[in-house]
Amino acid sequence: MGLVMLAVFLPIISLGLHFSRRQERLNRAMDAMDDSRRDAGYVGPHLPGPF
């Protein structure tokens, strides 16, 4: 029974770990970029609510 559960959940867990590492690398790369848009602030229309 334990081996069957390992065979079912191991691929799911490994996929989750793979994509979380990939997302972490992407987040680090985006943080390392010199993004001058952050300095400008928000210049769009100020509308109430999440649009």
Contacts in CASP RR format, 6 or more apart in sequence:
PFRMAT RR
TARGET T0000
AUTHOR 0000-0000-0000
METHOD contacts of the structure
MODEL  1
MGLVMLAVFLPIISLGLHFSRRQERLNRAMDAMDDSRRDAGYVGPHLPGP
F
END
